[in-house]
Amino acid sequence: MMDNVVAVILGGGAGTRLSPLTRYRSKPAVPIGGKYRLVDIPISNCLHSGVRSIYVLTQFNSASLNKHIKNTYSFDSFSRGFVDILAAEQTPRSHQWFQGTADAVRQTFRHLQNHNPDYVMILSGDQLYQMDYSKMMRNHLENDADVSIATIPVHARDATGFGIMKTDDTGMISDFIEKPSEDVLSNWKSEVPEEQKQEGREYLASMGIYIFRTRVLEQLINGNPEAVDFGKQIIPYAITSNLRVSSYRHIGYWTDIGTIASFYEANLELADPLPQFDLYAKGKKIFTRPRLLPPSKLYGTRVDNSLLAEGCIIEASEIYRSLVGIRTRVGRDTIIRNTIMMGNDYYPTIAELNQRTPEMPSLGVGSNCLIDRAIIDKNVRVGNNVRIIGGDHLSDAEHEHYSIVDGIVVLEKNAVIPDETHIE
């Protein structure tokens, strides 16, 4: 059933809402969970669902994403499967960058046609969820749909940030509104199970996951050359035309990793005793690059409610509700709380460790530090006796090596924080 499906993962644009994490990489390449990248989520869902033809569309800061895809997803010679990058390019038909999600698919559609698929599945590269796409495809076929949209019930407080739709008795989508204002929101409630109704989740939000008949997708994007976005233009047009547009209601956890705050909360929730997104779920493991790193070493460290990736050397006194990424180094008597540490791309040599200065510390976090409510990007150097304490008392700001966003202190990639620095 899934052999005739091509998946397209949208890499997004500049990702300004996730800055500074997207300053040197595209959104799908942002590290998550200590050892993964965001793009690993939809690709893993595809592989578990039997989808083996996968394209990732990108145009912004794509070097690290290209490297990750190349080093991670390699199929054997007897398989027709692939995960390929399609970057924005100039062609005789277009000299522009991708102008939006629909325009990106329009400009690369000829590559999809090479595989002669019956269906094209459009996915986002910056969401956290586990989903069996074959169930959505089965629903698509049973409803004889031209287009299917994955939906999830959300609260009124969240509905204004999504495309909201209503369905008829047959499950076909009859009405759609993009990011409704609060004064009209009450008109967009849907019939949902009693449990979701009690929770106040009465609004069907689009998850940005679509299945199209290939010929229908071609008609929609080429027949509307001015339409550049799926959510704002293509989907509303499909609903108001004579096409059969079906809703597939997803049951389970889903979150959009669109802001620093949502990224921060989604990561820390992974360390909870029973997280909604289960990294340990049988048959749903997340695929990523196999780095063959040594086990992590800890010296006198009390670790609670945290995730530690491989290859770390930790001498901290305490790590609480935090994620510690690959190859992380933390010095003695340091306390790490409510913090995401993305780790390092390499280990410093003994010579480099001996050459540290107060102004240029070694890779990792030094000794006698206190770090709370922070995101530490890759290859950051934090000196000794440093205090970084985020919270609502801090106003949003941008500095040379760090930013403050929603009370979270974000140390950007390759940042240098000298000894004795205080950010609080």
Beta strands, then each sheet from edge to edge (+ up, - down):
strand 1: 5-10
strand 2: 31-32
strand 3: 36-37
strand 4: 53-58
strand 5: 82-87
strand 6: 119-124
strand 7: 127-129
strand 8: 147-155
strand 9: 163-167
strand 10: 173-178
strand 11: 201-213
strand 12: 245-249
strand 13: 254-256
strand 14: 297-298
strand 15: 302-304
strand 16: 307-308
strand 17: 313-314
strand 18: 318-320
strand 19: 323-324
strand 20: 329-330
strand 21: 335-341
strand 22: 364-365
strand 23: 370-376
strand 24: 381-382
strand 25: 387-389
strand 26: 397-398
strand 27: 402-405
strand 28: 408-411
strand 29: 416-417
strand 30: 422-423
sheet 1: 5+ 4+ 1+ 6+ 11- 8+ 12+
sheet 2: 5+ 4+ 1+ 6+ 11- 9+ 10-
sheet 3: 2+ 3-
sheet 4: 7+ 13-
sheet 5: 14+ 17+ 20+
sheet 6: 15+ 18+ 21+ 19+ 16+
sheet 7: 15+ 18+ 21+ 23+ 25+ 30+
sheet 8: 15+ 18+ 21+ 23+ 28+ 27- 26+
sheet 9: 22+ 24+ 29+
end
